[in-house]
Amino acid sequence: MTQPLQSICILRLSAIGDVCHAVAAVQAIQQHYPKAQLTWIVGKVEAMLLKDLPGVELVVFDKKLGFKAYADLKQKLQGRQFDVLLHMQVALRANLASLVINAKRKIGFDWSRAKELHALFMRERIAPQATPHVLDGFAGFARHLGVPFLQNPTDKPQWQMPLSQADVDFATAQLQPFRDQGTSRFLVICPAASKAERNWLPMRYAAIADYAANLGFVVLLCGGPTAMEYQLRDDILQQTQSNVVDLVGKTTLKQLLALLQQASVVIAPDTGPAHMAVTVGTPVIGLYAHSNPDRTGPYLYRHYVVEVYHDELLRQTGKTAAQQKFGKRVKGSQLMAQIEVEQVKTMLNTLITQEKL
């Protein structure tokens, strides 16, 4: 590269988990190019989590505006040209957004991952990867810029997530009464994914809550303020025998992140809070059936995943994951029911031993 990069634009609109993965790559780039101005085009909800990300300008793309969102983005970027655009999302919405971003270089995914006409919007492509986790895909963008990020199997990503003192104080206030009673172990269950079919059964969440409570954990339920999540919360609370702390719909994303940071362990399906927990170093037991945890699992804690994905993939297709396109999803509304309570109990015991909780 003939001269240092002065301005870098990142385009990754959604979702919460993917944005968490992208932060690690963005901050590695930031460390390698400390004088470069970083601008991130991001979704409205995701911006709530990334607000105050050190040294990164956030430009919100509000998809609820429909086609007006593109004009709004164009106006926000009027008169600006970036040295490079890192187009980290293949969705058509993001591809169209890239048209209003003026950049000398536009870098996207390799041909094998260039879905929804992504390749047509790019001038450069990152190197192909055989079986990448989503985060590894983002790392490819950093390496394309000469950043030595996740080059070796033993390398680990790092995050510096923005949390205000008020967010930390909120989380502390939820846990302090239990600490005053001598409790130091907290298990957070984030039971809801974006689609109901990816949620585990309420009675099984309740059984794990009771099991953890008997082990001396304070159990907290967390989630967003949606009808599906409230219903799932109600169903769990009706079937648990322990005193579960209900925080569903009672936290902002930042407050939830602070709470996850102070937790001992998190149990969740394939959902954003699982990846938020990873960014703050909290071990996660991920529950997976529909997607390959090697691709979308909690990055640093994939060894704690309880999954039926591989068995179901073989049953549905007659092929193993290695015999077909990496990341293929399996379909079915009742797949999560194949995950048994005993499997999760065993994994929790394993995690307690390995993490010395």
Contacts in CASP RR format, 6 or more apart in sequence:
PFRMAT RR
TARGET T0000
AUTHOR 0000-0000-0000
METHOD contacts of the structure
MODEL  1
MTQPLQSICILRLSAIGDVCHAVAAVQAIQQHYPKAQLTWIVGKVEAMLL
KDLPGVELVVFDKKLGFKAYADLKQKLQGRQFDVLLHMQVALRANLASLV
INAKRKIGFDWSRAKELHALFMRERIAPQATPHVLDGFAGFARHLGVPFL
QNPTDKPQWQMPLSQADVDFATAQLQPFRDQGTSRFLVICPAASKAERNW
LPMRYAAIADYAANLGFVVLLCGGPTAMEYQLRDDILQQTQSNVVDLVGK
TTLKQLLALLQQASVVIAPDTGPAHMAVTVGTPVIGLYAHSNPDRTGPYL
YRHYVVEVYHDELLRQTGKTAAQQKFGKRVKGSQLMAQIEVEQVKTMLNT
LITQEKL
1 145 0 8 1.000
1 146 0 8 1.000
4 33 0 8 1.000
4 35 0 8 1.000
4 36 0 8 1.000
5 33 0 8 1.000
5 36 0 8 1.000
5 83 0 8 1.000
5 84 0 8 1.000
5 145 0 8 1.000
6 35 0 8 1.000
6 36 0 8 1.000
6 37 0 8 1.000
6 83 0 8 1.000
7 36 0 8 1.000
7 37 0 8 1.000
7 39 0 8 1.000
7 80 0 8 1.000
7 81 0 8 1.000
7 82 0 8 1.000
7 83 0 8 1.000
7 84 0 8 1.000
8 29 0 8 1.000
8 33 0 8 1.000
8 36 0 8 1.000
8 37 0 8 1.000
8 38 0 8 1.000
8 39 0 8 1.000
8 82 0 8 1.000
8 83 0 8 1.000
8 84 0 8 1.000
8 86 0 8 1.000
8 145 0 8 1.000
9 39 0 8 1.000
9 40 0 8 1.000
9 41 0 8 1.000
9 82 0 8 1.000
9 84 0 8 1.000
9 85 0 8 1.000
9 86 0 8 1.000
9 101 0 8 1.000
9 103 0 8 1.000
10 22 0 8 1.000
10 26 0 8 1.000
10 38 0 8 1.000
10 39 0 8 1.000
10 40 0 8 1.000
10 41 0 8 1.000
10 85 0 8 1.000
10 86 0 8 1.000
10 88 0 8 1.000
11 40 0 8 1.000
11 41 0 8 1.000
11 85 0 8 1.000
11 86 0 8 1.000
11 87 0 8 1.000
11 88 0 8 1.000
11 89 0 8 1.000
11 94 0 8 1.000
11 97 0 8 1.000
11 98 0 8 1.000
11 101 0 8 1.000
12 18 0 8 1.000
12 19 0 8 1.000
12 22 0 8 1.000
12 40 0 8 1.000
12 41 0 8 1.000
12 42 0 8 1.000
12 88 0 8 1.000
12 89 0 8 1.000
12 94 0 8 1.000
12 138 0 8 1.000
13 41 0 8 1.000
13 42 0 8 1.000
13 43 0 8 1.000
13 46 0 8 1.000
13 61 0 8 1.000
13 63 0 8 1.000
13 89 0 8 1.000
13 91 0 8 1.000
13 93 0 8 1.000
13 94 0 8 1.000
13 97 0 8 1.000
14 43 0 8 1.000
14 45 0 8 1.000
14 46 0 8 1.000
14 89 0 8 1.000
14 91 0 8 1.000
15 46 0 8 1.000
15 194 0 8 1.000
15 272 0 8 1.000
16 45 0 8 1.000
16 46 0 8 1.000
16 49 0 8 1.000
16 253 0 8 1.000
16 272 0 8 1.000
16 273 0 8 1.000
16 275 0 8 1.000
16 276 0 8 1.000
17 271 0 8 1.000
17 272 0 8 1.000
17 274 0 8 1.000
17 275 0 8 1.000
17 276 0 8 1.000
18 89 0 8 1.000
18 134 0 8 1.000
18 275 0 8 1.000
19 42 0 8 1.000
19 46 0 8 1.000
19 49 0 8 1.000
19 50 0 8 1.000
20 49 0 8 1.000
20 159 0 8 1.000
20 272 0 8 1.000
20 275 0 8 1.000
20 276 0 8 1.000
20 278 0 8 1.000
20 279 0 8 1.000
21 133 0 8 1.000
21 134 0 8 1.000
21 135 0 8 1.000
21 138 0 8 1.000
21 275 0 8 1.000
21 299 0 8 1.000
22 88 0 8 1.000
22 138 0 8 1.000
23 50 0 8 1.000
23 53 0 8 1.000
23 159 0 8 1.000
23 161 0 8 1.000
23 279 0 8 1.000
24 135 0 8 1.000
24 138 0 8 1.000
24 139 0 8 1.000
24 157 0 8 1.000
24 158 0 8 1.000
24 159 0 8 1.000
24 279 0 8 1.000
25 88 0 8 1.000
25 135 0 8 1.000
25 138 0 8 1.000
25 139 0 8 1.000
25 140 0 8 1.000
25 141 0 8 1.000
25 142 0 8 1.000
25 149 0 8 1.000
25 157 0 8 1.000
26 38 0 8 1.000
26 40 0 8 1.000
26 53 0 8 1.000
26 56 0 8 1.000
27 158 0 8 1.000
27 159 0 8 1.000
27 160 0 8 1.000
28 139 0 8 1.000
28 142 0 8 1.000
28 147 0 8 1.000
28 149 0 8 1.000
28 157 0 8 1.000
28 158 0 8 1.000
29 36 0 8 1.000
29 38 0 8 1.000
29 141 0 8 1.000
29 142 0 8 1.000
29 145 0 8 1.000
29 147 0 8 1.000
29 149 0 8 1.000
30 36 0 8 1.000
30 38 0 8 1.000
30 55 0 8 1.000
30 56 0 8 1.000
32 142 0 8 1.000
32 145 0 8 1.000
32 146 0 8 1.000
32 147 0 8 1.000
32 148 0 8 1.000
32 149 0 8 1.000
33 145 0 8 1.000
33 147 0 8 1.000
36 83 0 8 1.000
37 57 0 8 1.000
38 55 0 8 1.000
38 56 0 8 1.000
38 57 0 8 1.000
39 56 0 8 1.000
39 57 0 8 1.000
39 58 0 8 1.000
39 59 0 8 1.000
39 82 0 8 1.000
40 50 0 8 1.000
40 53 0 8 1.000
40 56 0 8 1.000
40 57 0 8 1.000
40 58 0 8 1.000
40 59 0 8 1.000
41 59 0 8 1.000
41 61 0 8 1.000
41 73 0 8 1.000
41 97 0 8 1.000
41 101 0 8 1.000
42 50 0 8 1.000
42 58 0 8 1.000
42 59 0 8 1.000
42 60 0 8 1.000
42 61 0 8 1.000
43 60 0 8 1.000
43 61 0 8 1.000
43 62 0 8 1.000
43 63 0 8 1.000
44 60 0 8 1.000
44 61 0 8 1.000
44 62 0 8 1.000
44 63 0 8 1.000
44 64 0 8 1.000
45 253 0 8 1.000
47 58 0 8 1.000
47 60 0 8 1.000
48 252 0 8 1.000
48 253 0 8 1.000
48 254 0 8 1.000
49 253 0 8 1.000
49 254 0 8 1.000
49 257 0 8 1.000
49 276 0 8 1.000
50 56 0 8 1.000
50 58 0 8 1.000
50 162 0 8 1.000
51 58 0 8 1.000
51 162 0 8 1.000
51 254 0 8 1.000
52 162 0 8 1.000
52 164 0 8 1.000
53 161 0 8 1.000
53 162 0 8 1.000
54 160 0 8 1.000
54 162 0 8 1.000
59 73 0 8 1.000
59 76 0 8 1.000
59 77 0 8 1.000
61 69 0 8 1.000
61 72 0 8 1.000
61 73 0 8 1.000
61 97 0 8 1.000
62 69 0 8 1.000
62 72 0 8 1.000
63 69 0 8 1.000
63 93 0 8 1.000
65 72 0 8 1.000
69 97 0 8 1.000
70 96 0 8 1.000
70 97 0 8 1.000
70 99 0 8 1.000
70 100 0 8 1.000
73 97 0 8 1.000
73 100 0 8 1.000
73 101 0 8 1.000
74 100 0 8 1.000
77 100 0 8 1.000
77 101 0 8 1.000
77 102 0 8 1.000
79 102 0 8 1.000
80 102 0 8 1.000
81 102 0 8 1.000
81 103 0 8 1.000
81 104 0 8 1.000
82 101 0 8 1.000
82 102 0 8 1.000
82 103 0 8 1.000
82 104 0 8 1.000
83 103 0 8 1.000
83 104 0 8 1.000
83 105 0 8 1.000
84 103 0 8 1.000
84 104 0 8 1.000
84 105 0 8 1.000
84 106 0 8 1.000
84 107 0 8 1.000
84 145 0 8 1.000
85 98 0 8 1.000
85 101 0 8 1.000
85 103 0 8 1.000
85 105 0 8 1.000
85 106 0 8 1.000
85 107 0 8 1.000
86 107 0 8 1.000
86 108 0 8 1.000
86 141 0 8 1.000
86 145 0 8 1.000
87 94 0 8 1.000
87 95 0 8 1.000
87 98 0 8 1.000
87 106 0 8 1.000
87 107 0 8 1.000
87 108 0 8 1.000
87 109 0 8 1.000
87 118 0 8 1.000
87 121 0 8 1.000
87 122 0 8 1.000
88 108 0 8 1.000
88 138 0 8 1.000
88 141 0 8 1.000
90 109 0 8 1.000
90 113 0 8 1.000
90 114 0 8 1.000
90 115 0 8 1.000
90 116 0 8 1.000
90 118 0 8 1.000
91 116 0 8 1.000
92 116 0 8 1.000
92 117 0 8 1.000
95 116 0 8 1.000
95 117 0 8 1.000
95 118 0 8 1.000
95 120 0 8 1.000
95 121 0 8 1.000
98 106 0 8 1.000
98 121 0 8 1.000
98 122 0 8 1.000
99 121 0 8 1.000
105 123 0 8 1.000
105 124 0 8 1.000
106 121 0 8 1.000
106 122 0 8 1.000
106 123 0 8 1.000
106 124 0 8 1.000
107 122 0 8 1.000
107 123 0 8 1.000
107 124 0 8 1.000
107 125 0 8 1.000
107 126 0 8 1.000
107 141 0 8 1.000
107 144 0 8 1.000
108 114 0 8 1.000
108 118 0 8 1.000
108 122 0 8 1.000
108 124 0 8 1.000
108 125 0 8 1.000
108 126 0 8 1.000
108 141 0 8 1.000
109 118 0 8 1.000
109 122 0 8 1.000
109 125 0 8 1.000
109 126 0 8 1.000
109 137 0 8 1.000
110 125 0 8 1.000
110 126 0 8 1.000
110 127 0 8 1.000
110 128 0 8 1.000
110 129 0 8 1.000
111 119 0 8 1.000
111 125 0 8 1.000
111 128 0 8 1.000
112 128 0 8 1.000
114 122 0 8 1.000
114 125 0 8 1.000
119 125 0 8 1.000
124 144 0 8 1.000
126 137 0 8 1.000
126 140 0 8 1.000
126 141 0 8 1.000
126 143 0 8 1.000
126 144 0 8 1.000
127 140 0 8 1.000
127 143 0 8 1.000
127 144 0 8 1.000
129 136 0 8 1.000
129 137 0 8 1.000
129 140 0 8 1.000
130 326 0 8 1.000
131 294 0 8 1.000
131 295 0 8 1.000
131 326 0 8 1.000
132 295 0 8 1.000
132 326 0 8 1.000
133 294 0 8 1.000
133 295 0 8 1.000
133 296 0 8 1.000
133 297 0 8 1.000
133 299 0 8 1.000
134 295 0 8 1.000
134 296 0 8 1.000
135 150 0 8 1.000
135 157 0 8 1.000
135 299 0 8 1.000
136 150 0 8 1.000
139 149 0 8 1.000
139 150 0 8 1.000
139 157 0 8 1.000
140 149 0 8 1.000
142 149 0 8 1.000
142 150 0 8 1.000
143 149 0 8 1.000
143 150 0 8 1.000
143 151 0 8 1.000
149 155 0 8 1.000
149 157 0 8 1.000
150 157 0 8 1.000
156 300 0 8 1.000
157 299 0 8 1.000
157 300 0 8 1.000
159 279 0 8 1.000
159 280 0 8 1.000
161 257 0 8 1.000
161 279 0 8 1.000
161 280 0 8 1.000
162 254 0 8 1.000
163 254 0 8 1.000
163 257 0 8 1.000
163 258 0 8 1.000
163 261 0 8 1.000
164 254 0 8 1.000
167 252 0 8 1.000
167 254 0 8 1.000
167 255 0 8 1.000
167 257 0 8 1.000
167 258 0 8 1.000
168 258 0 8 1.000
168 261 0 8 1.000
170 251 0 8 1.000
170 255 0 8 1.000
170 258 0 8 1.000
170 259 0 8 1.000
171 255 0 8 1.000
171 258 0 8 1.000
171 259 0 8 1.000
171 261 0 8 1.000
171 262 0 8 1.000
172 262 0 8 1.000
174 220 0 8 1.000
174 245 0 8 1.000
174 247 0 8 1.000
174 259 0 8 1.000
175 186 0 8 1.000
175 218 0 8 1.000
175 259 0 8 1.000
175 262 0 8 1.000
178 186 0 8 1.000
178 218 0 8 1.000
183 216 0 8 1.000
183 218 0 8 1.000
184 264 0 8 1.000
185 215 0 8 1.000
185 216 0 8 1.000
185 217 0 8 1.000
185 218 0 8 1.000
185 264 0 8 1.000
185 357 0 8 1.000
186 217 0 8 1.000
186 218 0 8 1.000
186 219 0 8 1.000
186 220 0 8 1.000
186 262 0 8 1.000
186 263 0 8 1.000
186 264 0 8 1.000
186 265 0 8 1.000
187 209 0 8 1.000
187 212 0 8 1.000
187 217 0 8 1.000
187 218 0 8 1.000
187 219 0 8 1.000
187 220 0 8 1.000
187 263 0 8 1.000
187 264 0 8 1.000
187 265 0 8 1.000
187 266 0 8 1.000
187 267 0 8 1.000
188 219 0 8 1.000
188 220 0 8 1.000
188 221 0 8 1.000
188 222 0 8 1.000
188 259 0 8 1.000
188 260 0 8 1.000
188 263 0 8 1.000
188 265 0 8 1.000
188 266 0 8 1.000
188 267 0 8 1.000
188 277 0 8 1.000
189 205 0 8 1.000
189 208 0 8 1.000
189 209 0 8 1.000
189 219 0 8 1.000
189 220 0 8 1.000
189 221 0 8 1.000
189 222 0 8 1.000
189 236 0 8 1.000
189 266 0 8 1.000
189 267 0 8 1.000
189 268 0 8 1.000
190 221 0 8 1.000
190 222 0 8 1.000
190 223 0 8 1.000
190 266 0 8 1.000
190 267 0 8 1.000
190 268 0 8 1.000
190 271 0 8 1.000
190 272 0 8 1.000
190 273 0 8 1.000
190 274 0 8 1.000
191 199 0 8 1.000
191 200 0 8 1.000
191 202 0 8 1.000
191 205 0 8 1.000
191 221 0 8 1.000
191 223 0 8 1.000
191 229 0 8 1.000
191 232 0 8 1.000
191 233 0 8 1.000
191 236 0 8 1.000
191 268 0 8 1.000
191 269 0 8 1.000
192 199 0 8 1.000
192 223 0 8 1.000
192 224 0 8 1.000
192 226 0 8 1.000
192 228 0 8 1.000
192 229 0 8 1.000
192 232 0 8 1.000
192 269 0 8 1.000
192 271 0 8 1.000
193 199 0 8 1.000
193 269 0 8 1.000
193 270 0 8 1.000
193 271 0 8 1.000
194 271 0 8 1.000
196 228 0 8 1.000
197 290 0 8 1.000
197 332 0 8 1.000
197 333 0 8 1.000
197 334 0 8 1.000
197 335 0 8 1.000
197 336 0 8 1.000
198 269 0 8 1.000
198 270 0 8 1.000
198 271 0 8 1.000
198 289 0 8 1.000
198 290 0 8 1.000
198 336 0 8 1.000
199 232 0 8 1.000
199 269 0 8 1.000
199 336 0 8 1.000
200 269 0 8 1.000
200 287 0 8 1.000
200 336 0 8 1.000
200 339 0 8 1.000
201 336 0 8 1.000
201 337 0 8 1.000
202 232 0 8 1.000
202 235 0 8 1.000
202 236 0 8 1.000
202 238 0 8 1.000
202 239 0 8 1.000
203 235 0 8 1.000
203 239 0 8 1.000
204 339 0 8 1.000
204 340 0 8 1.000
204 341 0 8 1.000
204 344 0 8 1.000
205 236 0 8 1.000
205 267 0 8 1.000
206 236 0 8 1.000
206 237 0 8 1.000
206 238 0 8 1.000
206 239 0 8 1.000
206 240 0 8 1.000
206 241 0 8 1.000
207 341 0 8 1.000
208 267 0 8 1.000
208 341 0 8 1.000
208 344 0 8 1.000
208 345 0 8 1.000
208 348 0 8 1.000
209 219 0 8 1.000
209 221 0 8 1.000
209 236 0 8 1.000
209 240 0 8 1.000
209 242 0 8 1.000
209 244 0 8 1.000
210 240 0 8 1.000
210 241 0 8 1.000
210 242 0 8 1.000
211 341 0 8 1.000
211 345 0 8 1.000
211 348 0 8 1.000
212 219 0 8 1.000
212 348 0 8 1.000
213 219 0 8 1.000
213 242 0 8 1.000
213 243 0 8 1.000
213 244 0 8 1.000
214 242 0 8 1.000
215 348 0 8 1.000
215 352 0 8 1.000
217 264 0 8 1.000
217 265 0 8 1.000
218 245 0 8 1.000
219 242 0 8 1.000
219 244 0 8 1.000
219 245 0 8 1.000
220 244 0 8 1.000
220 245 0 8 1.000
220 247 0 8 1.000
220 259 0 8 1.000
220 263 0 8 1.000
221 233 0 8 1.000
221 236 0 8 1.000
221 237 0 8 1.000
221 244 0 8 1.000
221 245 0 8 1.000
221 246 0 8 1.000
221 247 0 8 1.000
221 248 0 8 1.000
222 247 0 8 1.000
222 248 0 8 1.000
222 251 0 8 1.000
222 256 0 8 1.000
222 259 0 8 1.000
222 260 0 8 1.000
222 273 0 8 1.000
223 229 0 8 1.000
223 233 0 8 1.000
223 247 0 8 1.000
223 248 0 8 1.000
223 249 0 8 1.000
223 251 0 8 1.000
223 256 0 8 1.000
223 273 0 8 1.000
224 248 0 8 1.000
224 249 0 8 1.000
224 251 0 8 1.000
225 248 0 8 1.000
225 249 0 8 1.000
229 248 0 8 1.000
229 249 0 8 1.000
230 248 0 8 1.000
230 249 0 8 1.000
233 246 0 8 1.000
233 248 0 8 1.000
236 244 0 8 1.000
237 244 0 8 1.000
237 246 0 8 1.000
247 259 0 8 1.000
251 259 0 8 1.000
253 276 0 8 1.000
256 273 0 8 1.000
256 276 0 8 1.000
257 276 0 8 1.000
257 279 0 8 1.000
257 280 0 8 1.000
260 266 0 8 1.000
260 273 0 8 1.000
260 276 0 8 1.000
260 277 0 8 1.000
260 280 0 8 1.000
260 282 0 8 1.000
261 280 0 8 1.000
261 281 0 8 1.000
261 282 0 8 1.000
263 277 0 8 1.000
263 282 0 8 1.000
264 282 0 8 1.000
264 283 0 8 1.000
264 355 0 8 1.000
264 357 0 8 1.000
265 282 0 8 1.000
265 283 0 8 1.000
265 284 0 8 1.000
265 285 0 8 1.000
265 348 0 8 1.000
265 351 0 8 1.000
265 352 0 8 1.000
265 355 0 8 1.000
265 357 0 8 1.000
266 273 0 8 1.000
266 274 0 8 1.000
266 277 0 8 1.000
266 282 0 8 1.000
266 283 0 8 1.000
266 284 0 8 1.000
266 285 0 8 1.000
267 284 0 8 1.000
267 285 0 8 1.000
267 286 0 8 1.000
267 287 0 8 1.000
267 344 0 8 1.000
267 348 0 8 1.000
268 274 0 8 1.000
268 277 0 8 1.000
268 284 0 8 1.000
268 285 0 8 1.000
268 286 0 8 1.000
268 287 0 8 1.000
269 286 0 8 1.000
269 287 0 8 1.000
269 288 0 8 1.000
269 336 0 8 1.000
270 286 0 8 1.000
270 287 0 8 1.000
270 288 0 8 1.000
270 290 0 8 1.000
270 291 0 8 1.000
270 293 0 8 1.000
270 296 0 8 1.000
270 297 0 8 1.000
274 284 0 8 1.000
274 286 0 8 1.000
274 297 0 8 1.000
274 298 0 8 1.000
275 297 0 8 1.000
275 298 0 8 1.000
275 299 0 8 1.000
277 283 0 8 1.000
277 284 0 8 1.000
277 298 0 8 1.000
278 284 0 8 1.000
278 298 0 8 1.000
278 299 0 8 1.000
278 300 0 8 1.000
278 301 0 8 1.000
281 300 0 8 1.000
283 301 0 8 1.000
283 304 0 8 1.000
283 351 0 8 1.000
283 355 0 8 1.000
284 298 0 8 1.000
284 301 0 8 1.000
284 304 0 8 1.000
285 301 0 8 1.000
285 304 0 8 1.000
285 305 0 8 1.000
285 306 0 8 1.000
285 344 0 8 1.000
285 347 0 8 1.000
285 348 0 8 1.000
285 351 0 8 1.000
286 293 0 8 1.000
286 297 0 8 1.000
286 298 0 8 1.000
286 301 0 8 1.000
286 304 0 8 1.000
286 305 0 8 1.000
286 306 0 8 1.000
286 307 0 8 1.000
287 305 0 8 1.000
287 306 0 8 1.000
287 307 0 8 1.000
287 336 0 8 1.000
287 339 0 8 1.000
287 344 0 8 1.000
288 296 0 8 1.000
288 297 0 8 1.000
288 305 0 8 1.000
288 306 0 8 1.000
288 307 0 8 1.000
288 308 0 8 1.000
288 309 0 8 1.000
289 307 0 8 1.000
289 308 0 8 1.000
289 309 0 8 1.000
289 312 0 8 1.000
289 330 0 8 1.000
289 335 0 8 1.000
289 336 0 8 1.000
289 338 0 8 1.000
289 339 0 8 1.000
290 309 0 8 1.000
290 329 0 8 1.000
290 330 0 8 1.000
290 331 0 8 1.000
290 332 0 8 1.000
290 335 0 8 1.000
291 309 0 8 1.000
291 327 0 8 1.000
291 329 0 8 1.000
292 309 0 8 1.000
292 310 0 8 1.000
292 313 0 8 1.000
292 321 0 8 1.000
292 326 0 8 1.000
292 327 0 8 1.000
292 328 0 8 1.000
292 329 0 8 1.000
293 302 0 8 1.000
293 305 0 8 1.000
293 307 0 8 1.000
293 309 0 8 1.000
294 302 0 8 1.000
294 321 0 8 1.000
294 327 0 8 1.000
295 326 0 8 1.000
295 327 0 8 1.000
297 305 0 8 1.000
298 304 0 8 1.000
298 305 0 8 1.000
304 347 0 8 1.000
304 350 0 8 1.000
304 351 0 8 1.000
306 339 0 8 1.000
306 343 0 8 1.000
306 344 0 8 1.000
306 347 0 8 1.000
307 339 0 8 1.000
308 335 0 8 1.000
308 338 0 8 1.000
308 339 0 8 1.000
309 330 0 8 1.000
310 320 0 8 1.000
310 321 0 8 1.000
311 338 0 8 1.000
312 330 0 8 1.000
312 335 0 8 1.000
312 338 0 8 1.000
313 319 0 8 1.000
313 320 0 8 1.000
313 321 0 8 1.000
313 328 0 8 1.000
313 330 0 8 1.000
314 320 0 8 1.000
316 330 0 8 1.000
316 331 0 8 1.000
317 324 0 8 1.000
317 328 0 8 1.000
317 330 0 8 1.000
321 327 0 8 1.000
321 328 0 8 1.000
351 357 0 8 1.000
END
